Amino acid sequence: METIYIRGLLDMKTLTSEPCVMALGFFDGVHLGHRELIETSRKIAEQKNLTLTVMTFFPHPSNVLPNNQKIDRYLSPLDAKKEIFKELGVEKLFIVTFNQDFAKLAPPAFVRKYICGLNCKHVVAGFDFTYGFKGQGNMERIVQDGGGEFDITVVSKKSYKEMKISSTKIRELLNNGAVAAIPHYLGSYYSTYGKIENESYDLDNQTIMVNMSFDEYMLPRKGMYLIRLKMDSGVIEGICKLTESISCTQTIYIQSKKRPNLESRVKVEWILELEVLSPPETDEMVKKVQMVV
């Protein structure tokens, strides 16, 4: 997958591109709704013999636009998002820097520079996608702004139990500690990549205590969670004690008869929030966690 960063306002003379299908969106988490959008784009690309392209934006617009709540921790930080796009068969990825100048673009200017200017022949986006100054452009207006230079496919709302599948809903579940419900929206357990800062092994209790940091990721609310650590060498279950719901260093307990060889960067799947336990009960719970190889 070719990745192109567009950090300033796009000059159409400086960037050439082959004819493409372009999926538009922020794609935080790349949830089931996003995956349907990209799969729709992939099928169109195959039918029309066009390059499958995604355009996403960074940072989150809430960091630039007036907003009550800034989103600076992500369900899928940029590097993780790139890996998912690659797995989904995306051939070219445009990452547009969302800054004040970009936010001020009139809707027709966005379409002219960033869609027509990149030789897009077919746009695919969700029903609620907006673009241009103050989000004045939408999937109805893009027909007019495009002037017939490209085709358009609008992907309708995808729901679970009449609830729209969205990044906002997944963040809400994380804030409530409801990680067990996230697979219905994400298609898999919520996962984060963590960096092991240090670890210690209690021989008497056969317990490993690992301190791990999670840069840029949104974490569940503070509490106790059953987690799964996935590495090239195998899978280990453990318990994470979240002291803060921000990406600082967190403590993970693993019960094992021998000290496993932990890698410096580990994928952590969040399985279930555990009820609040007293310290003795917590120790007992940690002892019950089994290692799976």
C-alpha positions in Angstrom: 0.0 0.0 0.0 1.3 3.4 -1.0 0.9 6.1 1.6 0.9 9.8 0.7 0.8 12.6 3.3 -0.8 15.9 2.2 0.4 18.3 4.8 -0.5 21.6 3.1 -3.2 22.8 0.8 -3.1 20.5 -2.2 -1.5 21.9 -5.4 -3.0 19.9 -8.2 0.1 20.4 -10.3 2.5 18.8 -7.8 0.6 15.4 -7.4 -0.5 13.1 -10.1 -2.6 10.0 -9.5 -4.0 7.2 -11.5 -7.8 6.9 -11.9 -9.3 5.7 -8.6 -12.2 4.8 -6.4 -11.9 6.9 -3.3 -13.4 6.0 0.1 -13.7 9.1 2.3 -13.8 9.3 6.1 -11.9 9.6 9.4 -12.3 5.9 10.0 -11.4 5.9 13.7 -11.5 2.3 14.9 -12.3 1.0 11.3 -15.5 -0.5 12.7 -18.1 -2.6 10.9 -19.6 0.4 9.2 -16.2 1.5 7.9 -15.4 -2.0 6.7 -18.6 -2.2 4.7 -17.7 1.2 3.1 -14.2 0.0 2.1 -15.6 -3.4 0.9 -18.1 -1.5 -1.3 -15.2 0.6 -2.6 -13.2 -2.5 -3.3 -16.0 -4.1 -5.4 -16.4 -1.0 -7.4 -12.6 -0.8 -8.0 -12.6 -4.3 -9.3 -15.6 -3.7 -11.6 -14.2 -0.5 -13.1 -10.5 -1.5 -13.0 -9.6 1.4 -10.8 -7.2 1.8 -7.9 -8.7 1.3 -4.5 -7.9 4.5 -2.6 -8.8 5.8 0.9 -8.6 9.4 2.0 -8.5 10.0 5.8 -7.6 13.0 7.9 -5.3 13.7 10.9 -5.6 15.0 13.6 -9.2 14.6 14.5 -11.2 17.7 13.4 -12.2 18.3 17.0 -8.7 19.5 17.7 -9.0 22.3 15.1 -12.7 23.2 15.1 -14.5 24.8 18.1 -15.8 21.9 20.0 -16.8 21.1 23.6 -14.7 17.9 23.7 -11.3 17.4 21.9 -10.5 13.8 20.7 -6.8 13.3 21.1 -6.8 9.6 22.0 -7.9 7.3 19.3 -9.6 3.9 18.8 -7.0 3.3 16.1 -4.0 5.7 16.0 -2.6 6.5 12.6 -0.1 3.7 12.4 -2.7 1.1 13.5 -5.2 2.5 11.0 -2.7 2.2 8.2 -2.1 -1.5 9.0 -5.8 -2.2 9.0 -6.3 -0.5 5.6 -3.4 -2.6 4.2 -5.1 -5.8 5.5 -8.3 -4.7 3.8 -6.6 -4.4 0.4 -6.3 -0.6 0.1 -3.8 0.2 -2.6 -3.3 3.9 -2.0 -3.8 5.9 1.2 -4.0 9.7 1.3 -3.6 11.2 4.8 -4.6 14.9 4.8 -3.5 17.1 7.6 -6.6 18.7 9.1 -5.5 22.3 10.1 -7.1 25.7 10.0 -6.4 26.3 6.3 -7.9 23.0 5.4 -11.0 23.6 7.6 -11.6 26.9 5.8 -11.9 25.3 2.3 -15.2 26.0 0.7 -17.0 22.7 -0.3 -16.5 23.2 -4.0 -12.8 23.8 -3.5 -12.4 20.6 -1.5 -14.1 18.6 -4.3 -12.1 20.3 -7.0 -8.7 19.9 -5.4 -8.9 16.7 -3.3 -11.3 14.6 -5.4 -11.2 15.8 -9.0 -7.5 16.9 -8.5 -6.5 13.3 -7.5 -8.2 11.8 -10.5 -11.1 10.2 -8.5 -13.7 8.6 -10.8 -15.9 7.2 -8.1 -16.5 8.5 -4.5 -17.8 6.2 -1.7 -18.7 7.7 1.6 -21.2 7.2 4.5 -24.6 8.9 4.4 -23.5 11.4 7.1 -20.1 12.4 5.6 -19.6 16.1 5.5 -16.8 18.2 4.0 -15.7 21.8 3.5 -16.0 24.9 5.7 -18.2 24.2 8.8 -19.2 20.8 7.2 -21.4 22.7 4.7 -20.8 19.9 2.1 -22.7 16.7 2.4 -23.5 13.6 0.2 -26.4 15.4 -1.5 -24.4 18.5 -2.3 -21.4 16.6 -3.6 -23.4 15.7 -6.7 -23.6 19.4 -7.6 -20.0 20.2 -6.5 -18.7 17.3 -8.6 -20.3 18.6 -11.8 -20.6 15.0 -13.1 -16.8 14.3 -13.1 -17.2 11.3 -10.9 -19.8 8.8 -9.8 -21.0 8.6 -6.2 -22.1 5.8 -3.9 -23.6 6.6 -0.5 -23.3 3.8 2.1 -26.3 3.8 4.4 -26.3 3.5 8.2 -25.2 0.2 9.7 -26.8 -0.7 13.1 -26.7 -3.2 15.9 -30.0 -3.5 17.8 -31.3 -0.3 16.2 -28.2 1.6 17.5 -26.0 3.2 14.8 -22.5 1.6 14.6 -20.1 4.5 15.0 -16.8 5.5 16.6 -18.8 7.7 19.0 -20.8 4.7 20.2 -17.6 2.7 20.8 -16.0 5.6 22.7 -19.2 5.6 24.8 -18.8 1.9 25.6 -15.2 2.4 26.6 -16.2 5.2 28.9 -18.7 2.9 30.5 -16.3 0.0 30.8 -18.5 -2.1 28.5 -15.7 -3.7 26.5 -17.6 -7.0 26.2 -20.2 -5.2 24.0 -17.7 -3.7 21.6 -17.3 -6.7 19.2 -20.9 -6.1 18.1 -19.7 -2.7 16.7 -16.1 -3.3 15.9 -16.3 -6.8 14.6 -13.6 -7.9 17.1 -12.5 -7.2 20.7 -11.2 -3.7 21.2 -7.4 -3.9 20.9 -4.5 -1.6 21.7 -0.8 -1.9 21.2 1.2 -1.3 24.3 4.9 -0.9 25.1 6.3 -2.8 28.0 8.2 -0.4 30.3 9.3 -3.0 32.9 8.2 -6.4 34.4 8.8 -8.4 37.6 8.1 -12.0 38.5 6.8 -13.2 41.9 8.2 -16.8 42.2 6.1 -17.5 45.3 2.8 -16.7 43.7 3.9 -17.5 40.1 2.6 -14.0 39.1 4.2 -11.6 36.5 3.5 -7.9 37.0 4.0 -5.9 33.8 3.9 -2.1 33.5 2.8 -1.1 30.0 2.1 2.2 28.3 -0.4 2.9 25.5 0.5 6.0 23.5 -2.3 7.7 21.7 -4.9 5.0 22.4 -8.2 5.7 24.1 -8.5 3.3 27.1 -11.6 2.0 29.0 -12.6 3.7 32.2 -10.4 2.9 35.2 -11.1 -0.6 36.7 -10.1 -4.2 36.5 -10.3 -5.9 33.1 -9.7 -9.4 31.7 -7.3 -9.0 28.8 -5.5 -11.1 26.2 -1.9 -10.4 25.2 -1.2 -11.5 21.7 2.4 -12.0 20.5 4.3 -13.9 17.8 5.2 -16.4 20.5 1.6 -17.1 21.6 -1.4 -15.7 23.5 -1.5 -15.0 27.3 -4.5 -14.0 29.3 -4.1 -11.7 32.2 -5.8 -8.9 34.3 -5.1 -5.2 33.8 -5.7 -2.8 36.6 -6.4 0.5 35.0 -5.7 3.4 37.4 -6.6 6.1 34.9 -8.5 6.0 31.6 -5.7 7.8 29.8 -2.6 6.4 28.0 -0.2 6.4 30.9 1.6 3.4 32.3 -0.8 0.6 33.5 -0.3 -2.6 35.4 -1.0 -6.0 34.1 -1.0 -9.3 36.1 -0.3 -12.6 34.5 -0.5 -16.0 36.2 2.2 -18.4 34.9 4.2 -21.4 36.2 7.2 -20.1 34.2 8.2 -16.6 33.1 7.2 -16.1 29.5 9.3 -14.2 27.0 7.3 -11.0 26.5 8.0 -8.9 23.5 8.6 -5.1 23.9 5.4 -4.2 21.9 2.3 -6.3 22.6 -1.2 -6.3 21.2 -3.7 -6.2 24.1 -7.4 -7.3 23.6 -9.9 -6.0 26.2 -12.3 -8.9 26.9 -14.4 -8.1 30.0 -14.6 -5.6 32.8 -14.4 -7.4 36.2 -16.3 -6.4 39.3 -14.5 -4.3 41.9 -12.7 -6.7 44.2 -10.9 -6.3 47.5 -7.1 -6.8 47.5 -7.3 -10.5 48.6 -10.0 -11.2 46.1 -7.9 -9.5 43.4 -4.9 -11.7 44.3 -7.2 -14.8 44.1 -8.5 -13.7 40.7 -5.0 -13.2 39.3 -4.1 -16.7 40.4 -7.0 -18.1 38.4 -5.9 -16.6 35.1 -4.5 -19.3 32.9 -1.8 -19.0 30.2 -2.8 -20.1 26.7 -0.1 -21.0 24.2 
